[in-house]
Amino acid sequence: MLSERIKAIPLGYSCVLFQNKKYGVTRSNFNKGKSIKVYAEELGGNDFISFNFYITDKTEQLKPCEMPHAKVINFINNFHLLE
């Protein structure tokens, strides 16, 4: 489920709604999609979410960047893509 939610974020730049606030999100893939970098910044505010997601043959690993793991999980599970 976690990988599906992360992969639902379009490559490049997009906007999402999270906790009734708009965030600009950038998703980049590396290593043929085995490494994913996501950076989300609250538009008009000062909050941000940053993490890497790694996919190996045996496991998947979520690595938040200098923030609580729970904050990143909350974002991944609750953002809504805006179009």
C-alpha distance (Angstrom), angle and dihedral (degrees) to the residues before:
residue distance angle dihedral
M1 . . .
L2 3.81 . .
S3 3.80 93.6 .
E4 3.82 90.6 47.0
R5 3.81 91.5 53.8
I6 3.81 92.0 47.5
K7 3.80 92.2 47.8
A8 3.82 88.7 50.1
I9 3.80 87.6 70.4
P10 3.80 104.9 92.4
L11 3.80 119.1 -119.1
G12 3.78 112.1 -100.0
Y13 3.79 121.8 12.9
S14 3.80 126.7 -15.5
C15 3.79 139.9 149.4
V16 3.78 126.9 -115.2
L17 3.77 136.8 -179.6
F18 3.80 116.0 -126.4
Q19 3.81 124.5 169.9
N20 3.83 89.5 -10.9
K21 3.82 91.9 -56.9
K22 3.80 130.4 107.2
Y23 3.79 118.6 -118.7
G24 3.77 129.4 -170.5
V25 3.81 107.5 -137.3
T26 3.78 129.9 -163.9
R27 3.80 119.6 -166.3
S28 3.79 121.7 -171.6
N29 3.79 127.6 -178.0
F30 3.79 124.2 -150.2
N31 3.81 134.7 178.9
K32 3.81 93.8 29.2
G33 3.81 92.2 -52.9
K34 3.80 95.1 -48.4
S35 3.82 91.2 112.1
I36 3.80 121.9 44.9
K37 3.81 126.1 -172.5
V38 3.82 119.6 -163.5
Y39 3.79 126.6 -175.0
A40 3.81 120.4 178.0
E41 3.79 124.1 -177.1
E42 3.79 126.1 -169.6
L43 3.81 108.2 -117.0
G44 3.80 109.1 -126.9
G45 3.81 91.9 4.9
N46 3.77 141.3 71.2
D47 3.82 104.4 -112.7
F48 3.79 122.6 109.9
I49 3.79 140.6 175.3
S50 3.80 122.2 -151.2
F51 3.78 130.1 175.5
N52 3.77 147.4 142.7
F53 3.79 124.6 -135.6
Y54 3.79 121.0 -158.2
I55 3.80 126.3 -163.4
T56 3.80 120.3 -162.6
D57 3.79 132.3 169.5
K58 3.80 89.7 -97.2
T59 3.79 107.1 31.3
E60 3.79 150.2 0.9
Q61 3.80 121.2 -124.3
L62 3.78 129.7 -161.9
K63 3.81 113.9 -155.8
P64 3.82 115.2 -173.1
C65 3.80 115.5 -154.4
E66 3.81 108.9 -123.4
M67 3.80 96.2 -39.2
P68 3.79 137.6 92.3
H69 3.79 116.9 -73.7
A70 3.85 89.2 -131.9
K71 3.83 91.6 58.6
V72 3.80 91.4 55.3
I73 3.82 93.1 45.2
N74 3.81 89.9 50.1
F75 3.80 90.7 52.3
I76 3.81 94.1 46.7
N77 3.79 92.9 49.1
N78 3.80 97.1 43.7
F79 3.81 111.7 34.4
H80 3.82 118.2 112.9
L81 3.78 118.6 -151.5
L82 3.81 114.2 -124.7
E83 3.76 121.1 -149.7
